[in-house]
Amino acid sequence: MENDKSLSGGNRPTLMVTNDDGIDAPGLRALVRVLAASNRFNVLVCAPDSEKSAVSHCITWIREILAKPVEISGAIAYAVSGTPADCTSLGISKALFPVVPDLVVSGINMGSNCGYHIVYSGTVAGAREAFFNGVPAISVSYDWVRGKSNVADFGLAAESCLPIITAVVNEIKAGNYPRTGFLNVDVPTDVANHKGYRLTKQSKSIIKMGWRQVTSDEKGGKMLSTMTMEPSSNSEEHASVGKNTNLLFRREVRGSQIHEGDTDYSTLQEGYISVTPLGALSPADPESEAYFKKWLPRLNEHYTSTL
């Protein structure tokens, strides 16, 4: 298709921004604003038309998706009725924009994406989809904490990540950037006083979730993209129901499993910007591999002996 606006800026590299919080989210708007103000890039935006947090790598398969032009200063932007992975796939396909971006940046997410939560994250999936298709990508998340964070912190987070984005683009232009993975970046809550960048690995940290029955008029806590939850002021009691009544349930935090060491979560809590290389494969840890290496031959032996 043809765009109403043409890309300008000579030989400037083209960046495409997506997210999972939706095209109107303050994190995306701050990121686009900082990228455009740097005057270094052509900026495209292809993002969900509504919040799609924690949809992981879900894609739209059967039905069509709608792309609606949106006015965002400094960028050519479309709001899409799909998931973050859909948005990335469409945006890099040359069906929507006339060029393939040099780099996809997914974010800035409201809430960190560390440890096992990376699997749930639509933000990380937006970057992973680009990686699947041979386009370099970065996912960016800000460790939003209620009562400490404010909307202005997204601008600081974007500025703190601009050197990373610029350095990656320079490596791409020089032909040195590897296509065997992508980067997941998490920015600490006190971004104004961050301690710099630190290379980390994905941890096994996770917030343990449960379910609570609620009444139809109950307003529960708000679930953030991190899978953490802001607290609810409502009672935990729920109304009794008959056996033919539809039941409502809401997720709630039950605890956490924190993986210490030189990992994404621990580094983030220490005040550093965590930079974690990721891939798409999910190999088991050595202990599991060793167990199943012994277990499967025993199963084969038992199965053949019963024939």
C-alpha positions in Angstrom: 0.0 0.0 0.0 1.0 3.6 -0.4 1.4 5.9 2.7 0.0 9.4 2.7 3.3 10.6 4.1 6.7 9.7 2.7 9.7 8.8 4.8 12.2 11.7 4.9 15.6 12.2 6.3 18.0 11.1 3.6 20.1 8.1 4.8 18.9 8.2 8.4 18.1 4.7 9.8 14.5 3.8 10.2 13.2 2.6 13.6 9.8 1.1 14.2 8.1 1.3 17.7 5.5 -1.1 19.0 4.3 -2.0 22.5 1.7 -4.0 24.4 0.2 -1.2 26.5 -1.5 0.4 23.4 -0.7 3.2 21.1 -1.8 5.9 23.6 0.3 4.6 26.4 2.7 7.1 28.0 5.7 4.8 27.6 5.3 4.6 23.8 4.6 8.3 23.4 7.7 9.2 25.5 9.9 6.8 23.5 8.7 8.2 20.2 9.1 11.8 21.4 12.8 11.1 22.4 13.6 9.3 19.2 12.1 12.0 17.0 13.8 14.8 19.0 17.2 13.2 18.6 16.9 13.9 14.8 18.8 10.7 14.1 16.1 8.4 12.9 13.0 8.0 10.8 10.4 6.8 13.2 7.5 4.5 12.4 4.9 3.3 14.9 2.7 0.2 14.6 1.1 -0.6 17.9 -2.1 -2.1 19.3 -5.1 0.1 19.4 -5.8 -0.9 23.0 -4.0 -2.5 25.9 -2.7 -6.0 25.1 -0.6 -6.6 28.2 0.5 -10.2 29.0 -0.8 -11.7 25.7 2.7 -13.2 25.2 3.4 -14.2 21.5 -0.3 -14.6 20.6 -1.0 -13.9 16.9 -4.1 -13.3 14.8 -4.6 -16.2 12.4 -8.1 -16.3 11.0 -9.7 -12.8 11.0 -8.4 -9.6 9.4 -6.8 -6.8 11.4 -7.5 -3.1 11.0 -4.7 -0.5 10.8 -5.9 3.0 11.5 -3.7 6.1 10.9 -2.9 8.0 14.1 -1.3 11.5 14.4 1.9 11.3 16.5 4.3 14.1 16.1 7.6 13.1 14.5 6.4 9.7 13.3 4.2 7.8 10.8 1.9 5.9 13.0 -0.9 3.3 12.8 -3.1 1.8 15.6 -3.7 -1.9 14.8 -6.5 -4.2 16.1 -4.0 -7.0 16.8 -1.5 -8.2 19.3 2.1 -6.8 19.7 3.4 -9.7 17.6 0.8 -8.9 14.9 1.9 -5.3 14.9 5.6 -6.1 14.5 4.8 -8.7 11.8 2.7 -6.2 9.9 5.0 -3.3 10.4 8.1 -5.1 9.0 6.3 -6.8 6.2 6.3 -3.8 3.7 2.5 -4.3 3.4 1.9 -1.3 5.7 5.1 0.8 5.4 7.3 1.0 2.2 10.5 0.0 4.0 11.7 -2.7 6.4 12.9 -0.9 9.6 16.6 -1.2 10.6 15.5 -1.8 14.2 12.3 -2.5 16.1 12.0 -1.1 19.6 9.1 -2.5 21.7 8.1 -0.4 24.7 8.4 1.4 26.9 6.4 -1.0 29.0 4.7 0.1 32.3 6.4 -2.5 34.6 9.5 -4.6 34.4 9.9 -7.7 32.3 12.4 -10.0 34.0 12.7 -13.7 34.7 9.9 -16.0 33.8 7.6 -13.0 33.2 9.4 -12.6 29.9 7.3 -15.5 28.7 4.1 -13.7 29.4 5.2 -10.3 28.0 3.6 -8.8 24.9 6.4 -6.2 25.0 9.1 -8.8 24.7 7.0 -10.7 22.1 7.0 -7.5 19.9 10.8 -7.6 19.8 10.9 -11.4 19.5 8.7 -11.4 16.4 11.1 -9.0 14.7 14.0 -11.4 15.6 12.1 -14.3 14.1 12.0 -12.4 10.8 15.6 -11.3 10.8 15.1 -7.7 12.0 17.2 -6.5 15.0 15.1 -5.7 18.0 15.1 -4.3 21.5 12.3 -4.6 24.1 12.3 -1.9 26.8 10.5 -1.9 30.1 10.4 0.6 33.0 10.0 -0.8 36.6 6.9 1.2 37.5 6.1 1.3 41.2 2.9 2.8 42.4 3.5 5.8 44.7 7.1 6.2 43.5 6.8 6.5 39.7 5.2 9.1 37.6 4.5 9.6 33.9 7.6 11.9 33.5 9.8 8.9 34.4 9.0 7.4 31.0 10.8 10.3 29.3 13.8 9.7 31.5 13.7 6.0 30.7 13.6 6.8 27.0 16.6 9.1 27.3 18.5 6.6 29.3 18.0 4.0 26.6 18.8 6.3 23.7 22.6 5.5 23.9 21.8 1.8 23.7 19.5 2.3 20.7 22.0 4.5 18.9 24.9 2.1 19.6 22.9 -0.9 18.2 22.0 1.1 15.1 25.6 2.0 14.6 26.6 -1.7 14.9 23.9 -2.6 12.4 25.2 0.0 9.9 28.7 -1.3 10.3 27.6 -4.9 9.7 28.8 -6.1 13.1 25.5 -6.6 14.9 24.6 -10.3 15.5 21.3 -11.7 14.2 21.2 -14.6 16.6 19.3 -12.9 19.4 17.7 -9.7 20.6 18.0 -7.4 23.7 15.6 -7.1 26.6 16.2 -3.9 28.5 14.8 -3.1 32.0 15.1 0.4 33.5 15.0 0.8 37.3 12.3 2.7 39.2 14.7 5.5 40.3 15.7 6.1 36.7 17.0 9.6 37.4 19.8 8.0 39.5 20.4 4.8 37.7 23.9 3.3 38.0 24.5 2.6 34.4 24.2 -0.4 32.1 24.9 -4.0 33.1 24.8 -7.1 31.0 22.7 -9.8 32.6 21.0 -13.1 32.0 17.4 -14.0 32.4 16.6 -15.1 35.9 14.0 -17.6 37.2 12.2 -15.0 39.2 8.4 -15.0 39.1 5.5 -13.6 41.0 3.3 -16.4 42.2 -0.3 -15.8 41.1 -3.6 -17.3 42.4 -7.3 -16.7 41.8 -10.0 -15.1 44.0 -13.7 -15.3 43.5 -15.2 -11.8 43.2 -18.7 -10.2 42.9 -19.8 -8.5 39.7 -19.5 -5.0 41.2 -16.1 -5.5 42.9 -13.3 -3.4 41.7 -10.1 -5.3 42.1 -6.5 -4.2 42.0 -5.1 -3.3 38.6 -2.9 -5.9 37.0 0.3 -4.4 35.5 2.2 -5.8 32.6 4.8 -7.2 35.0 2.1 -9.6 36.3 2.3 -7.8 39.6 -0.8 -6.2 41.0 -1.7 -3.0 42.6 -3.6 -3.6 45.8 -7.4 -3.7 46.0 -9.2 -2.0 48.8 -12.1 -4.5 48.8 -12.8 -7.3 51.2 -11.6 -10.8 50.3 -15.1 -12.1 51.1 -17.4 -13.0 48.2 -21.1 -13.5 47.9 -22.6 -17.0 48.1 -23.9 -18.2 44.8 -26.2 -20.9 43.5 -24.9 -23.8 41.5 -26.3 -22.4 38.3 -24.8 -18.9 38.8 -21.9 -17.8 36.6 -18.8 -17.2 38.6 -16.2 -14.4 38.4 -12.6 -14.8 39.4 -9.7 -12.3 39.5 -6.0 -12.9 39.7 -4.1 -12.0 42.8 -0.5 -12.1 44.0 0.2 -15.0 46.4 4.0 -14.7 46.7 7.2 -14.6 44.7 10.2 -16.6 43.8 13.3 -14.5 43.5 16.4 -15.7 41.7 19.5 -14.0 43.1 22.8 -13.6 41.4 24.0 -11.6 38.4 20.5 -11.7 36.8 18.1 -9.3 35.2 15.8 -8.9 38.3 18.6 -8.6 40.9 20.5 -6.1 38.7 17.4 -4.0 38.2 16.7 -3.9 42.0 20.3 -2.7 42.5 19.6 0.3 40.4 21.2 -0.7 37.1 19.7 -0.7 33.7 19.6 -4.5 32.9 20.6 -5.4 29.4 19.7 -9.1 28.7 20.4 -10.9 25.4 17.6 -13.3 24.5 16.9 -15.9 21.9 13.8 -17.9 20.9 14.9 -21.4 22.1 13.9 -22.7 25.6 16.4 -25.5 26.5 16.0 -27.2 29.8 18.6 -26.6 32.6 21.4 -29.3 32.8 19.7 -31.0 35.8 16.5 -31.6 33.9 18.4 -32.8 30.8 20.5 -35.2 32.9 17.3 -36.6 34.5 15.4 -37.2 31.2 18.5 -38.6 29.6 18.3 -41.5 32.0 14.5 -41.5 32.3 13.6 -42.0 28.6 15.7 -45.1 28.0 14.1 -46.7 31.1 10.7 -45.9 29.6 11.7 -47.4 26.3 12.9 -50.5 28.0 9.7 -50.9 30.0 7.5 -50.3 27.0 9.3 -52.8 24.7 9.2 -55.5 27.5 5.4 -55.2 27.7 4.8 -55.8 24.0 
